[in-house]
Amino acid sequence: MDLVDKSNVLSVLRAIATTALAATVMLSGCGSSGDPGPNAASSHSLQAPMPADPIPQARVPVTADPVPSDSSPTLVTADEHGRRMIGEIPYDVWFDDPLGILANDSPLQPPDSTDVAPTVTTIGAVVPTAADASSAGVSDGTDWMRLITAETLDAEVRNIRNSLDQRLRSVGAFNQSIFEIPPQAATLAALSAVAIVHAGDVRWKDRAGYIRDLSGKMNAEPLQRGAKLQRTLLDLFEDITDTLSGSPPTDFEPAGSVEFHEVAEMRQLMKRIELGFNRLKTDAGNEQSFRSEAGMVRHEAAILATLMQIITTEGYGYSDDDEFLAHARPAIDSCVNMVSAADDGSFETYDAGLSRVTRACTECHSEYRND
C-alpha cells in the first residue's frame, strides 16, 4: 500500500480511537438499573496522553478480547446471524488496543526494498552475457535480433549449404565456382558467429562454434582449381552439414574466443553485400516487383544490415573510424527500415531506404578503396 503522511495517519487513528472509547464508556454505563458498573471510568480518566517525545516502537500487548466479558457480561451480544455486537455496533470494528495505537508515535517505516523485487521490463532482444559475447568476438552489445531474425539467419545458412553442396560435389563444379565459394564460406562463418549470441531460437546455436570455425577454414588459403583443394573443402563442408544435422565432428573442437575478422575476411563479406544490393535494385526496382518479391526484399535487406554491422566491429579496422561509421550506420538503419517496408507493403519506405544505401555505398567507395 502507498505510504501516507505520518501526521495524517495519527489524526485518523486519534479520531477513531476517541470515538471508540467514547462509545465504550457510554455502553458500559448503560445497565438495567441505569447505574454505572463498578469498573466504569470517567471520561477524563480515559483520555489518551499526547506525549511530546516519540514513544519507543514497543506496542502495548494486544488482548484477545478488547471488552472483557467478565466485567461487562451483558455488553457483548450476538445478532440473529450469530455476529458478535457491542450494542448496535459490530464487534470486529473495534481496535484491539486503541490506547496503544493512539499512544504510539513512532515513525512509519517504509517497506524493506529487499522484500519486494522491482519489476523490470526488457524491450527487445536479450543482451548476451560477456562470456557468450567473447566466444564470438562480439562484446559491443549489438542487438542482432533487430537486424536479423533467427528464421532469416537459418534460411541464409540453408541457402549457402545447398549452394556449396552443388559447387563442391565434383571437381568440374568446383573449378567453375572458385570465385563464388569464398564469399559464401565467409558469410556462413560470420552468421554462425552471430548465431552464438543471437537472442532468437537458432536451432543449431549450440553447435554454431563448430560451423563458424569449419567455415573459416574453408578460406584458410586462396582457392585453386584441382581435385586436391576440392577434396579438402568437400571434407570441411561435409563436417558442416553433419554438424547442422546434429552430429559435430568428434576430432575437432571449436575455439573458445574468435572474432569476426578471424573467420570472415571483409573483402568476401563485401562481395555478398554487393550481391544482395544488386539483387534488390534489379528484382525489386519498382512497386510491382517490390510487392511480388517481398520475401526476397525482407531476406536480402536483413542480410545486408547484419553483414554491414559485422564489418563495423573491432578487428576490421573501422570500429573507431567516424567517417566510415557515418556511412555505415545510416545504411544499416535503412536496411532495417527496408525489412519493415516489406512487412508493411510500403514501397515508398523501401525506395527511400534503398536510395539511402546507394548513396552511402557510393560515398564510402569514393573515400575507401577496397580490393
C-alpha positions in Angstrom: 0.0 0.0 0.0 1.1 3.6 -0.5 2.8 5.4 2.3 0.9 8.4 3.6 2.0 11.3 5.7 2.5 10.3 9.3 0.6 13.2 10.7 -2.5 12.2 8.6 -2.3 8.6 9.9 -2.1 9.7 13.5 -5.0 12.1 13.1 -7.2 9.4 11.7 -6.2 7.0 14.5 -6.8 9.5 17.2 -10.3 10.3 15.8 -11.2 6.6 15.5 -9.8 5.7 19.0 -11.6 8.7 20.6 -14.9 7.7 19.1 -14.4 4.1 20.1 -13.5 4.9 23.7 -16.4 7.3 24.0 -18.8 4.7 22.7 -17.4 2.1 25.1 -17.9 4.4 28.0 -21.5 5.1 27.0 -22.3 1.5 26.5 -20.5 0.3 29.7 -22.6 2.7 31.7 -26.0 1.6 30.4 -27.2 -1.3 32.6 -30.7 -2.3 33.5 -30.7 -0.1 36.6 -29.2 2.9 34.9 -26.2 3.0 37.3 -22.7 2.7 36.1 -20.9 -0.6 36.8 -18.1 -1.0 39.3 -15.4 -0.8 36.6 -16.8 2.2 34.8 -14.3 5.0 34.3 -14.8 8.7 33.9 -14.3 10.4 30.6 -11.4 12.3 32.0 -9.5 9.1 33.1 -9.8 7.6 29.6 -8.2 10.5 27.7 -5.1 9.2 26.0 -2.0 11.3 26.7 -0.3 13.1 23.8 3.4 12.7 24.5 5.8 15.4 23.3 8.6 12.9 22.6 8.2 9.8 20.4 7.4 6.6 22.2 9.5 3.6 21.5 8.2 1.1 19.0 7.2 -1.4 21.6 3.5 -2.0 21.5 1.1 -2.5 24.4 0.3 -6.2 24.4 -2.9 -7.0 22.4 -5.6 -8.7 24.4 -7.7 -11.4 22.9 -10.9 -9.6 24.0 -10.9 -5.8 23.9 -14.0 -5.8 26.1 -13.6 -8.4 28.9 -16.8 -10.4 29.2 -16.3 -10.9 32.9 -16.5 -7.2 33.7 -19.5 -6.5 31.5 -21.2 -9.7 30.7 -24.2 -8.1 29.1 -22.2 -5.8 26.8 -21.3 -8.3 24.0 -24.3 -9.8 22.3 -24.9 -11.7 19.1 -27.4 -10.8 16.3 -29.7 -13.2 14.5 -26.8 -14.2 12.2 -24.5 -15.1 15.1 -22.4 -12.0 14.6 -21.0 -10.5 17.8 -22.2 -7.0 18.6 -21.5 -4.3 21.1 -24.8 -2.6 21.3 -25.7 -2.0 17.7 -22.1 -1.8 16.5 -20.4 -4.9 15.1 -17.7 -6.2 17.5 -15.0 -6.5 14.8 -14.8 -2.8 14.0 -13.1 -2.0 17.4 -9.3 -1.8 17.6 -7.9 -4.5 19.9 -5.9 -1.8 21.7 -7.0 1.7 20.8 -4.9 3.4 23.6 -1.8 1.6 22.5 -2.3 2.6 18.9 -3.1 6.2 19.7 -0.1 6.5 22.0 2.4 5.0 19.6 4.1 8.0 17.9 7.0 6.1 16.3 7.9 7.0 12.7 6.2 5.0 9.9 8.7 2.7 8.3 8.8 2.2 4.5 8.7 -1.4 3.3 12.1 -3.1 3.1 13.3 -2.8 -0.5 14.5 -6.4 -0.4 11.0 -7.7 0.4 9.6 -6.7 -3.0 11.6 -7.3 -6.1 11.3 -4.4 -8.6 9.6 -5.2 -11.9 12.0 -4.7 -14.8 10.7 -4.8 -18.3 13.1 -5.5 -21.1 12.2 -4.4 -24.6 13.8 -6.0 -27.5 16.3 -8.7 -27.5 18.1 -10.1 -24.5 21.6 -8.7 -24.2 24.2 -11.5 -24.4 26.4 -12.2 -21.5 30.1 -11.3 -21.6 31.1 -15.0 -21.7 28.8 -15.6 -24.7 29.9 -12.5 -26.5 33.6 -13.3 -26.1 33.1 -16.6 -27.7 32.1 -14.9 -30.9 34.1 -11.8 -30.7 31.0 -9.6 -30.2 31.3 -7.7 -27.0 29.7 -4.4 -28.1 26.2 -5.3 -27.1 24.8 -5.4 -30.6 21.1 -6.2 -30.8 21.3 -8.8 -33.6 17.6 -9.6 -33.3 16.9 -6.0 -34.5 19.0 -6.7 -37.7 18.0 -10.3 -38.5 15.6 -12.8 -37.2 16.6 -16.4 -36.3 14.4 -17.6 -39.2 16.2 -15.4 -41.7 19.6 -16.3 -40.4 18.7 -20.0 -40.6 17.3 -19.5 -44.1 20.5 -17.9 -45.4 22.6 -20.7 -43.8 20.4 -23.2 -45.6 20.8 -21.4 -48.9 24.6 -21.4 -48.5 24.6 -25.1 -47.6 22.5 -26.0 -50.7 24.7 -23.8 -53.0 28.0 -25.2 -51.6 26.7 -28.8 -52.0 26.3 -28.2 -55.7 29.6 -26.4 -56.1 31.8 -28.9 -54.2 30.4 -32.3 -55.2 32.6 -32.6 -58.3 35.9 -31.2 -59.5 34.3 -29.7 -62.5 31.7 -27.8 -60.5 34.4 -26.7 -58.1 36.6 -25.4 -60.8 33.8 -23.3 -62.2 32.9 -21.9 -58.8 36.2 -20.9 -57.2 35.1 -17.2 -57.1 31.7 -17.9 -55.7 32.7 -20.2 -52.9 34.8 -17.8 -50.7 32.1 -15.2 -50.2 29.6 -17.9 -49.2 32.0 -19.6 -46.8 32.8 -16.2 -45.2 29.1 -15.3 -44.8 28.5 -18.7 -43.3 31.3 -18.2 -40.8 30.1 -14.7 -39.9 26.4 -15.7 -39.5 27.4 -18.7 -37.3 29.3 -16.3 -35.0 26.1 -14.2 -34.8 24.1 -17.3 -34.1 26.1 -17.9 -30.9 24.9 -14.7 -29.3 21.6 -14.2 -31.1 18.6 -13.9 -28.8 16.4 -15.9 -31.1 15.9 -19.6 -31.2 18.5 -20.7 -33.7 18.1 -24.5 -33.8 21.8 -25.2 -34.2 23.0 -22.5 -31.8 24.7 -25.0 -29.5 26.8 -26.1 -32.5 27.4 -22.7 -34.1 31.0 -22.6 -32.9 31.8 -25.7 -35.0 30.2 -24.2 -38.1 31.9 -20.9 -37.6 35.4 -22.4 -37.4 34.9 -25.0 -40.1 33.6 -22.4 -42.5 36.6 -20.2 -41.6 39.0 -23.0 -42.5 37.4 -23.2 -46.0 39.0 -19.8 -46.7 42.3 -20.6 -45.0 44.2 -20.4 -48.3 43.4 -19.0 -51.8 41.4 -21.4 -53.9 43.0 -23.0 -56.9 41.4 -25.3 -59.4 42.0 -29.0 -59.0 41.0 -32.2 -57.2 43.2 -31.7 -54.1 41.7 -28.5 -52.9 38.2 -29.6 -53.9 38.6 -32.7 -51.7 39.8 -30.6 -48.8 36.8 -28.2 -49.0 34.3 -31.0 -49.5 35.6 -32.7 -46.3 35.1 -29.5 -44.4 31.7 -29.0 -45.9 30.5 -32.5 -45.0 31.6 -31.8 -41.4 29.5 -28.6 -41.5 26.4 -30.4 -42.9 26.8 -33.2 -40.3 27.0 -30.5 -37.6 23.9 -28.8 -38.8 22.2 -32.2 -38.7 23.3 -32.6 -35.0 26.5 -34.6 -35.4 29.5 -32.4 -35.0 32.9 -34.0 -35.7 34.5 -35.8 -32.8 38.1 -35.0 -33.9 37.6 -31.2 -33.9 36.8 -28.6 -31.2 35.9 -25.0 -31.9 38.0 -22.2 -30.5 36.7 -20.6 -27.3 37.1 -17.0 -28.5 37.1 -16.0 -32.1 36.5 -12.5 -33.6 34.6 -12.0 -36.8 37.6 -10.9 -38.8 39.5 -14.1 -37.9 37.0 -16.3 -39.7 35.4 -13.9 -42.3 37.5 -11.6 -44.4 35.9 -8.2 -45.0 36.6 -8.4 -48.8 34.5 -11.6 -49.1 31.7 -10.2 -46.9 31.6 -7.1 -49.2 31.1 -9.4 -52.2 28.0 -10.9 -50.5 26.7 -7.4 -49.6 27.2 -6.3 -53.3 25.3 -9.4 -54.5 22.3 -8.6 -52.2 22.3 -4.9 -53.0 22.3 -5.6 -56.8 19.5 -8.1 -56.4 17.4 -5.6 -54.6 17.9 -3.0 -57.3 17.3 -5.4 -60.1 14.5 -7.6 -58.8 12.6 -5.0 -56.7 13.2 -1.8 -58.5 9.6 -0.8 -58.9 6.4 -1.1 -56.8 5.1 -4.1 -58.7 8.2 -6.1 -58.4 8.7 -4.9 -54.8 5.3 -6.4 -53.9 5.8 -9.6 -55.7 9.3 -10.1 -54.2 8.5 -9.0 -50.7 10.0 -12.2 -49.3 13.3 -11.6 -51.1 13.4 -8.0 -50.0 12.9 -8.9 -46.4 15.6 -11.5 -46.6 18.3 -9.6 -48.5 17.8 -6.4 -46.5 18.3 -8.3 -43.3 21.4 -10.0 -44.6 22.8 -6.6 -45.7 22.1 -5.0 -42.3 23.8 -7.9 -40.5 26.9 -8.0 -42.7 27.3 -4.2 -42.6 27.1 -4.3 -38.8 29.7 -7.1 -38.7 32.3 -5.1 -40.7 32.0 -2.2 -38.3 33.1 -4.4 -35.4 36.6 -4.3 -33.9 39.1 -6.2 -35.9 38.3 -4.9 -39.4 39.9 -1.6 -38.7 36.9 0.7 -38.9 35.3 0.5 -35.5 36.7 3.8 -34.4 36.7 5.5 -37.8 34.0 8.1 -37.5 33.9 8.8 -41.3 33.4 5.2 -42.1 30.7 4.8 -39.5 29.0 7.9 -40.7 28.3 5.9 -44.0 27.7 2.5 -42.5 25.3 3.3 -39.7 22.7 5.1 -41.8 22.9 2.3 -44.4 22.3 -0.3 -41.6 19.3 1.6 -40.3 18.0 2.0 -43.9 18.2 -1.8 -44.4 16.2 -2.3 -41.2 13.6 0.1 -42.5 13.5 -1.9 -45.7 12.7 -5.1 -43.9 9.8 -3.3 -42.2 8.7 -1.9 -45.5 8.5 -5.4 -46.9 6.3 -6.4 -44.0 4.1 -3.4 -44.3 4.0 -3.3 -48.1 5.3 0.3 -48.2 7.2 0.8 -51.4 7.9 4.4 -50.5 9.7 3.4 -47.4 11.6 0.7 -49.2 12.6 3.0 -52.1 13.8 5.7 -49.7 15.9 3.1 -47.8 17.4 1.7 -51.0 18.3 5.2 -52.2 20.0 5.9 -48.8 22.0 2.7 -49.0 23.0 3.5 -52.6 24.3 6.9 -51.6 26.1 5.6 -48.6 27.9 2.9 -50.6 28.8 5.4 -53.4 30.2 7.9 -50.9 32.1 5.3 -48.9 33.6 3.7 -52.0 34.8 7.1 -53.2 36.7 7.5 -49.9 37.8 3.9 -49.2 39.2 1.8 -52.0 38.6 -1.9 -51.5 40.3 -4.7 -53.5 
